[in-house]
Amino acid sequence: GVDSYDAIILAVPHEQFISGGAQALRAFLHPNGVLFDMKSVFEAKDSDLRL
């Protein structure tokens, strides 16, 4: 859809982005989209890449 992204980079853990969990963010991704958790907010199994 219009609001589908190839990647989401979580660089700052603002509450409005993390409160719904990783699945809430994944709802905005294309089927093969990537969730990059730079702050390790979510468990490793919930993100595709993390620092």
C-alpha positions in Angstrom: 0.0 0.0 0.0 0.9 3.7 0.1 2.2 3.4 3.6 4.4 0.4 3.0 8.1 0.7 3.4 11.2 -1.4 2.4 12.9 -0.7 5.7 12.3 0.9 9.1 15.3 2.0 11.1 14.6 2.4 14.8 17.3 4.9 15.8 15.6 6.6 18.7 13.3 4.6 21.0 10.4 7.0 21.2 7.5 5.5 23.2 5.0 6.1 20.4 7.1 3.8 18.1 7.9 1.0 20.6 4.8 0.8 22.7 3.0 -1.4 20.1 6.0 -3.7 19.8 7.9 -4.9 16.7 4.8 -6.3 15.1 3.2 -2.9 15.1 6.2 -1.5 13.2 6.2 -4.5 10.8 2.6 -3.6 9.8 4.2 -0.7 7.8 6.7 -2.9 6.0 6.4 -4.6 2.6 6.3 -8.4 3.0 10.1 -8.6 2.6 10.8 -5.4 4.5 13.6 -5.1 7.1 13.3 -3.8 10.6 16.6 -2.5 11.8 16.7 -2.0 15.6 19.7 0.2 16.3 19.0 0.6 20.0 18.2 -3.1 20.7 14.8 -2.1 22.1 13.2 -5.4 20.9 14.4 -8.9 21.4 16.8 -10.2 18.7 14.1 -12.5 17.3 11.8 -9.6 16.6 14.2 -7.6 14.5 16.0 -8.4 11.3 19.2 -6.4 12.1 20.3 -4.7 15.3 23.4 -3.2 17.0 
